Amino acid sequence: MNSFAFVIILLQLSLANAANFTQVFEWPDGMDYEWPSEASRTNALNERTFKPENIQPRYMAVYGTRIFLSLYRYGIPATLVSLPTSSASSASPKLTPVPSWDMHGEMDCNKIQAARGLEVDSIGRLWVLDNGSENCKSKLWTIDLVNNDHTEVIHRFPFPFYYHYSINDLVLDETPNETLAYISWRGVIVFSLERNQSWIVDTPGIKVDSIALSPKEEPRQLYLGKRYSNELYSISVSALRNGTRTANLQLIGRWTEKHNAYRMLMNNHGTIYTAFLWRHDVSSYNTSQPFQEQRFHDFGDLMAIWPFTFALDSSGTFWMTEKKGTAYKSKFRLLKAAVGAESYMSEPPKTDGRFTGKRQIDYSALIGSLALLLVFSCIVNLWFTLRMRNSKNSNEQRNAGAEEMELPTALNHVSTEMEDEEPLLR
């Protein structure tokens, strides 16, 4: 097999391991709600409680055939909505408030005010982080998706407003003894469901923006994205479970993008997917290996502050919303890709009864690197081949020139002999 054929095969293998996104829905003129009536929509527009251009997905969770989105809070009447994963209609679906329109109200402390981070636990409860308002403290909701969306507040955080203003995302740690939520804040907030208690863990020197939890294999690590920075840190989960109030941070690496990572997601193989402010691609990092950033997918120039939000479902499908355009004219798409990995909430894959999530090898990255190396070597070989041919052609041209200089004498000699033989032929 020649080197070019080998390169083609490796490139095909690399592409086969890359994410192949397909479009599920598209909203070329922006998203909108499923309103109770057209009159209610008109009233909201007139009262300026609904500004369609302000709809912006921030966080996502997937359960069964439903996709849940939390939306940027300002200028919209509901910040927690759902979409179907598919539709028989050719029209893209509208956003349905969850659990209902009646459970949303910006000024009511007993309603959902500003939904942020979302996660579905192992028994089908959607956990919703609610940032509250200037007059209402942050709170944590659960919505029982297998019991008619039964909704309840499970905790109200005791911290003053300036503390909880920057609460963003959450991850869940389900242990045999209790369920813990780790919440990104200026530090980390830990919540125990069984104790109904929450406490602050200081993260000296960093304010936390994004958060991800390693797969269900001990010892687990909590990964933190530093706000206004490209640095990635980790904390021992066992220390958090044991009640530490000050984290011992470990610097894992630095993303190539200088903007901070506003969204991180871990799969059950140990790979983190990361989105950055203003950046039009998603990066990944295999946490079982030394830090090395990989390009998961590039979507072109999107011109958006928060271009993406994403989640994994139980069948190994990666779901993503994509925003393109400015705040005044935005186009949205819902995309999906089969990646062969589930959320960190699922058990890691097993081989011969042993976990393999922490020991996976990023074959796609390895194949891609080998393919790139071989392509480069082939280019170099081609360059040398062409150079040798050019050199050979130059030598042949010089030799041909030398022969042409001798050719007239030889031709004159031959023509004289032909003239001498001509009479004989006659």
C-alpha positions, 0 to 999 in steps of 0.5 A: 500500500502506498503512503497516499492510500494509507493517509486516505484510510487514516483520514477516513477513520479520523472523520468517522470518529469526529462528531457529525452534526445534523440539524433537527430544528431551525428558527431563522427569525428567533425563538418564541413561546407557545402562548396561551393565546395571541392576546396574551402575547400581544399584551406582553409585547405592549407591556414590554415584559416580552422582548423576543430578541432577548430569548437566549438558551443558557443551559440544557438537559435531556430526558426521554423525548424532551429537551429542557432549556434555561433562558437568559432572564431579562425581558422574557416571561418564563426562563425554564422551557422544553422542546421535543426531540422530534416533531412530525410537523415541518414547522419548528416547535415553540418553547413550552414553559415548564412546568406551566405558565403559572409557575413563572413570575419574576417578582414572586419568590415562590415561583421560578424567577431565573432558571440557570443550571439544569441536571436530571438525576437517576430517578428522573427528577429535573434539578433546576438552579434558580438565581432568584431576584433582588428581593428573593434568595436563590433556590433549588427546584426539583421537577419529577418528570416521571410523575406529571412534572410534580414541582417543589422547592427543595432548598432556599439558599441562606446567602445574601443577594450579592453572594448568589448573584453569580450562581450558574451551573450545577452537577450531581454526585449520587452516593450510597448515603446521600445526593450532593449538588456542587454549584458554581459560584464565586467559589463552590456551593455544596448542597446535601439533599438528605440534610437539606443543608448548603455551605460555601467552599472557598476557592482561593484565587479564583471565581468559578464560572463553569463546572464538571464532575468526573464519571462514577469511578473513584476517586472522583474530581470536580473540574472548575473553569475560572472566570475571566481566564482560560485556566482549568482546575480540579478539586478532590470530591472526597474532600467536598464530601467530608465537609472541607470549607477551603478547596485545595485547587490543582491547576490542570491546564490552560485552554488556548482560548483566552475567554473563559469557559462558560459551559462544561459537560463531562461524559461517562468516558471522562471527556469534558466538552467546553464552550467559550464566550464569543468562540464558534467552536467546542473544545474537548479534553480527555481527563484520563490523559495529560491536558491536551485540548482537542477541537470537538467541532467548529461551527464557523463565525457565529457572532454570539456571546453564548453561541452554544448550550449542550447536553448528552442523553442516555443513548449517546446523542450529543444535543446542542443549540446554536445561536448565530447573529446579534441580540437584535437578529438571531438565528437558532438551530437545534443540532444532534450528533451520535458520540457513543458516550452518555452523561457523567450521570451514567455508569462508565463503560465496562470491559471484562467487568472492569471500568474503562472510563478513566483509561480510555484512549482518544483514538480519534485524536491519535488517528488524526495526529498520525494522519496529519503527520503522514500528510506532511511527510507525503507533501515533503516527499512530493516536494523532493520528487518534483525537485528531482524531476525538475533537476532531471529535466534541466539536465536533459535540456542541457544535454539536448542543447549540447546535441543541437549544437552538433546537429547541423554538421552531422546533418550536412554530412548526411545530406552530402552522402544522400546526394552522392547516393541519389544518382545510384537510385536513379 
